[in-house]
Amino acid sequence: MQFMQVLDRGNIRIEIWERGAGYTLASGSSSCAAAAVAKRLGLCDSSITVHMPGGSLAIEVDENFFVRMTGPVEKVAEGRLSDDILGSGHEAIGTVDGIQYRTGSHVTSQGVLDLYRANGWSSVEKPQQLLSALLGSHSLVSAWDDERLVGLGNAITDGHLVVYYPHLLVHPEYQGRGVGTHLMRMLMARYTGFHQHMLVADGKAIEFYRKCGFERAGKTEPMWIYAGHDH
């Protein structure tokens, strides 16, 4: 609830009471609402400064009543979330065609090994290192059919310029249903604006990654020291 006083055609003063919070020193949404009402009633012009006990905001209301708010930003506090608040370490972000997609580390050793074994990946021969590597990734996304892990992807990064996608795999029974594409989009969305996105692709995966926006890395040659046997 807001109480509004019109000072002149470019300035109003408001007092705010919010349900569940009580008296409020300042509010952006309240400022926008009050300014729009003042403009609608013909009491103010399009440019309105809203004065509150906690500060002032500049509101622009155009002829279609689209509202733009500008004002100062100040740091008022900082803190950390405890593990109790963070919960189980994963977040379900949506379900598409019966497949639930999650972010975070909620994967089991058995589910990971079954998935890698079904795809013939040699890293399954080092189960402890594989699970530790996945859980230590900067990003980990997964796809689930009920409680069955059917897809997984991860990313490692310097946090600023370069991101590398080591693993992306989908259980053979679920391939061709868009699961891999959805997982890749989830990963890439987190690193929008990064200077370089990198991965290694071979066989049928090359065309898949082309559709995701990747291309051959100029005149470079891929080089590695690799202990596996599946490439």
QUIDAWO-V923751 format. One line per field, one symbol per residue. ss: DSSP state (H for helix, E for strand, L for the rest). Layout:
BEGIN
ss=???
END
This chain:
BEGIN
ss=LEEEEEEELLEEEEEEEELLLEEELLLHHHHHHHHHHHHHLLLLLLEEEEEELLEEEEEEELLLLLEEEELLLLLLLLLLLLHHHHLLLEEEEEEELLEEEEEELLLLHHHHHHHHHHLLLHHHHLHHHHHHHHHLLLEEEEEEELLEEEEEEEEEELLLLEEELLLEEELHHHLLLLHHHHHHHHHHHHLLLLLEEELLLLLLHHHHHHHLLLLLLLLLLLLLLLLLLLL
END
